[in-house]
Amino acid sequence: MGVNLSSLTEPKTVELSELEGKTVAIDAYNTIYQFLSIIRQPDGQPLCDRTGRVTSHLSGLLYRTANLITSGIEPCFVFDGKPHPLKMAILAERKERREKAADEWEEAIEEGDIKKAFSKAQQTSKMTPEIRESSRELISYLGLPMVDAPSDGEGQAAYMCSKGDVWAAASQDFDSLLFGAPTLVRNMTITGRRKVPGKDQYKDVRTEVIDSKEFLESLEITKEQLVDICILMGTDFNPGIPGIGPKKGLKLIKDHGDLEHVISSKSYDIPLYQDVRDIFLKSKYTDDYSTTSSEIQRDKIIGMLEGYDFSKERIEGTLDRIDVARKNNRSKKSQRSLDAWF
């Protein structure tokens, strides 16, 4: 799930319309997990077709991606590659938590506790090969660019942003800042009133933009120090020190300068911390990608989604919205290019 830096950040809240004309690299797995988590039936069951195949992710990818395009945003989906060996421990923990949540969901259903069932079900989402491949198929038919990262998708998206090939990296997690993304966008595909996972609470979710330079300057630290803070807290690649959160980690690094001096002063044991640093600061990424969209393959989208029991009328209405939006977006882009000459 990445590091949680929300207590240290003061993001700028924006409307999607304010991002018109921007190209954004979206952490595909992160976003698909969000769709699997929140697009569910009242008892927590995911949306499925008549054969039992999960369709929550396809619903999110079609309808919510359409919202981005109609707002003038050009999405590019970045998929994770092979996980780093240091990430295997956290992946095993997540699997264990999902299995426990699945058992608790069944208990809640038997007890007739629908609220608890929904809460537990949100914690059971997993990326199956069928979900991954059907997601890629739909994204391809929508004419949206896809990038295959060598390893971590957030790192690749941050790299693309640092090169200026996209305006921002989009993810729910803050790890993009550790990987060096100049701009991070959160909540881009899940705005609105949402249930807090694991709690009987709801909150209004708005799209947020975090400028990395402004964020680091407000804390009076460097990117390298931010990475050290998060290693103390614990990342996807190391467990961290119990009891250290963002504010305590910040104080320790500002008091001592860097992780080595904190470890020496406090006698902390953080194995392989330099390897974790290198994941965030020195990983290699691919330049083999394009961020240019192509035309939607309308018949293939309809044929695919009808096969998953989607309404043809609603599919066509959504594709009509995308067509109109893309024509308008191209017209505006051409006008901006023309205006630049005068």
N, C-alpha and C positions, 0 to 999 in steps of 0.2 A: 504493500500500500504506500510505500515511500515515507519520507519524513513529513512531519506536521509542523509547519512554521507559522501557522495562522496567528499565534499570539505575538509574533514579531512583525507581522506585515500590516500595512495599511493600503490595501489595493484600491484602485480607482474603479468604481462601479460604472458600467456603461450599458447602453442599449445595443443590441446587435446592429441596428442601423448605423451606429457610429463607426462600425468596422467596415463599412462599404468600401469595396475596392481593394481590400486586404487579402493576401494569400496566407493561409495559416496551415502549419504542419500539425496534424492531429495525431496524438498517440492512440493508435487504432485499438490496441488491446484494452487500454484504460477506458476508452469510450464505449467499447462493446460490453465490457463488464458493467459499466454504468447502466446501459440499456437492459442487460439481463437482470440487474438488481432491481430497478425501479419499475420496469414495464411488466407488471404481474397482475394476476387476478386477486380478488379480495382475500382469499385464503393463502396467498403466497405462491400459488402455482404459476409458472411462467406461461405466457401465451403459447399455444401449440396448435398445430393443424390436426386434422382428423386422424392422422396416423401416429400422433404423439411427438412429432418433431417440433422442437422449440422454434418459435418465430419471434420472440421478443426483440432479438437483436436486429432482425430484418425490418421490423416495424420502426425501430429507432433509426436505423440507417436510412430508410426511405423518407419518412415523414420529417424527421428532425434535421437531416441533411438538406432536405428541400427548404426548410426554414432558413438555413444558413445561406443557401444560394439565392433565395428570394430577398435576403437582406444584403446581397451584393458581396458576400464572402466567398472566396475561392478555396475550398478545402483540399488538402493533400493528406492522405492517410499513410502513416508510417507504422509498419508492423515489426514487432520484436523478432530478432533472430535467435541464435542459440544462447541460452542463459549463461552468464558467467558462473564458473564453478562455485564462487563464494555466495551465489544467490540460491544454491540448492537447499541450504538449511531453511531459509525463510519460505521457500516453495513447499517444502515438506510440512512446515508448521501450518501454512495456509490450507493444505490438503486436510490436515488433521482437524482444523477448525471447521472446515466445510462439512466433514463427516459428522462431527459432533452437532453442528447446527441442523443437519438433516435429521438426525435422531430426535432432536428437540422439537423440530417442526412436526414430525409424526406424533409425538406426545401431545403437542398443542392441539393438533387436529382431533385426536381422540378425546381430548378434554373439552373440545368445542371452543377453545380460546382463539378466535380468529385474529385478533390483534397480535397476539404473541406468535401465532403461526406465520403471519406476514413478515414480522420482524425477523424471525429465524430463517425464513425462506430467502430473504435478501442476502443472507450470509452464505448461501449454498451455491452461488453462481460459479460456473467453471467454464473454461474454454475447451470445448471438445473439437476434434478434427472437423466434424460436420459443421459446427458453428463457425469455425475459422474459414473453411473453404466456401461456405455459402455467403459469408460476409464479403470475402474477396470477389466472389462472382458478381454479387449485386453492385459493389463499388465499381467494378470494371464496366458493367453494363451502364452505369450512370455516367460513365465517361470521366471519372475522377481519378487523378493520378495516385499511384500507390508506390511506396518505397519500402524495400526490404532491408532493414538494418542488419549489420553484422551481428549485433547482440542486442543491447537495450534500445528500444524504440524512442524513449525520451531523450537519450543521448544523441541519437541521430537527428531527431527533430531540433534539438538545441544547436547542433552543428549547422544544420541548414539555415537556422535563424541567424547564427553568428556570421555566416557567409553572406547574408542579405538576400538569399534565394526565397525566403518567406519572411513575412513581417513578424510573425510570432510563433511560438510553440504552444500548443493547446493540450492541457492535461488537467486532471483533478489534483494530481500530486504536485508537490513543490520541487521534486527532484530536478526538473528542467533547469532551475536556477543553479543547482550544484554542477550540472553539466555545462553551464555557461550560456544559457539562452538569454539574449539581451531583453526579450519580452516574453512574458508568460501570460496566457489567457486561461482562466479557470471558469467552469460552469457554462461553457459556450453552448453545449447541447442539452443541458438539463435545467434550464431556467424555469421558474414557477414555484409553486408550493410543493415541497417535497418532505417525505417522512425521513427522519433521522434514523439511519440503520442501527438496529439494536435498541432503540428507545421508542417509547410511546410519545413522541414529540414530532412536531412539524415546524419547518422554517421556510421562509421565502428565500429562494436561491436566485441570485442575480449574476450576470456575467461580470467577471472581475479581470482587470488588467494590472499586472505588476511589472514595473520597469526595474530591471535588475540593478542598473547603475544607481538609481534613486534609492532603491531598497538598501543596497550596501552602504551608500553614503549616510543614510539615516541611522544605521547601526554603527557607523564609523569602523567598518571592518572591510577586509578584502574577500574576494571569492575564495581564496585558499583558506582563510580563517572560517568562512561559512562552512566549508567542507569539514574542517576540523570540529566545529561545533556539532555538526550532524553525526560525525563518527562517535563523538561522546554520547549523543542521544541514542544512537543506533540507527542503522540504515538497512536497506534490503540486503546489504552485503556483510554486515556485522551486527552483533547483538547490543553493543553499547554498554554503558554503565547504569545500573539500576538507580533510579531516583533523579537522573539528570534529564531535564526537559529543555526547551528552547532558551528560556531566560537564564537558567543556571548555567547552561552550556555557554551562552553568550558572555556571561560574567567571567567564567573561568578562562575563556580564550582572551578576553580583553585584559584580564588581570595578569595573565602569564605569557601572552603573545602567540603561542602556538601549541599544538598538541603535545609535542615532546616535553615542553616545560610543564604542562599540566600533569602529564603522566609522571614526570620526575617528582613534582611537588606533592602529588596526591597518592603516589604509589599505585596508580591504576594499572590493570593488566588488560591491554587491548591488542591481542594478537593480530598480526598482518595488517596493521592500520595503514602502512605505506601502500600496500596493495589496494586497499579501499580508496585511498586518496587518488591513486593512479587511475582507477576506474572512472572517477569523476573528472580528473584533470588531464589525463593522457591517453584516453581510449582512441582507437582508430575507427574512422567512419567511412562510409562509401560516398563517392561522388557520382556513382552510376544511377542517376535518377533524373526525372523531369517533373516539373510542377505545373505543366500545362494540361488543361482539361481538353477532352474531346467530346464529340457529339454523343448524346445518349442513344442507346440501342433499345428503342421503345418496345419493339415486338418481343425481344428477349427478356426484358424486365417483366412485361405482362405475362409471358409464358411461364417464367420462373415463379413469380409470386402467386399466380393463379394456382400453380402446383402446390403452393403452401396455403391454399384456401383464402388468399386475400381477395377483397372485392375488386373486380375489374374496374368498376365505375370509380372507385376511390383511387385506384392506381392511376388511371388515366387522368383524373382531376389533378393529382399531384404532379404528374409528368407535364401536364399543360402549364402548371404554375412554374415549373423549372424552365420550360421552353421560353415562356414570356420573360422570365427574370433574366435568363442568359442573353436574350436579344437586347433587353434594356441595358444590361451590364456592358455588353459589347459596344452598344451605342454610346454610353457614357464614357467608356475607355477611349473610344475613337475621338470623341469630342475633346477629352482632356489632352490627348496627343496633338490634336489640331490646335488647341488653344496655346500649347507650349511653343508654337512657332511664332506667336504674335506677342 
